[in-house]
Amino acid sequence: MAGEQGGPRGFRMSDSDDGHGLPEMSFATLVLSLSTSALLHLGVVPPEGAEGGGAAPPEPNLPLARQTIDILEILRDKTRGNLDGAESALLDQVLHDLRLRYVALKKAAK
């Protein structure tokens, strides 16, 4: 079944599905997607050229940022020992960066 990706419970998504040019799903894509959500909740502006780039910074939402960071931490804990070196390093780096940004923003808000 070339051109198909298996999903949960046997659900199949074929190449004929219109993915609108979205990247192939992988662990890295999932981590980067959650990281982007956390960055937006932290008020970080998307880079120039990205969709919505050049826009005013979004208003920080610390509770949603913390929740997204918590989701990434759960993902790290539940996948420990099942990731390859690159996946583990990506997740650790993303969490480190997000935690630093979160703490800095929380201190600035006081």
Protein Blocks (a to p, Z undefined) as FASTA:
>chain_A
ZZiacdeehiacdfklcghhpacddfklmmmmmmmmmmmmnopacdehiahihiacdddd
fklmmmmmmmmmmmmmmmgoiacfklmmmmmmmmmmmmmmmmmmmmmmZZ
